[in-house]
Amino acid sequence: MMASVDGRIVVDRWPISPEGRRQYDLVHASYEPDGWICGRVTMEPFAGAVRGDAEVAREHAEVAREHAGGAPREDFRAAGGHDSFAFAVDASGRLAWESNDIEGDHVVVIFSERVSDDYLAFLRERGVSYLLAGARDVDLPLALEKIGARFGVRTLMLEGAGGSTAGCCATG
């Protein structure tokens, strides 16, 4: 994390200097991570678009009716030999990804089971991989287990802002 003198994490109108960016990249590389993981808000600029509240709420209601007590849905790994990954924790499926790549890192989204089949099809069409982990919120231990098992990731860099994770993840 990078913070300003007043303790805030990177905010609008606070550009990082070229030297600051080099230092950030050096620290990141020194851990030799297989990927990085952030929450939905941090990933919004990378996704390209955000789905509206009404659309997401309508889909959640439909999913609750269609999948109540049904068989679990499958995770999806897009074709290709991916060497590094950008994991986005987006419990409710708000991000409308336009690409499956962030600066060479393959995008993998982590959802709860509340997301619709139509939204999952939308992501498959774009080659965006995803993991379903948790019924209502993201079950972080399950998500991490799946990240290791399905993508061979052993080291992740946690990046992003210091905002609240309430409603994001169930860690119990």
Secondary structure, DSSP 8 states (H G I E B T S, - for coil): --B-TTS-BS-TT----HHHHHHHHHHHHHT--SEEEEEHHHHHHHHS-B--HHHHHHHHHHHHHHSTT------B--SS---SEEEEE-TT--B--S-SEETTEEEEEEE-TTS-HHHHHHHHHTT-EEEE--SSSEEHHHHHHHHHHHH----EEE-S-----TTTEE--
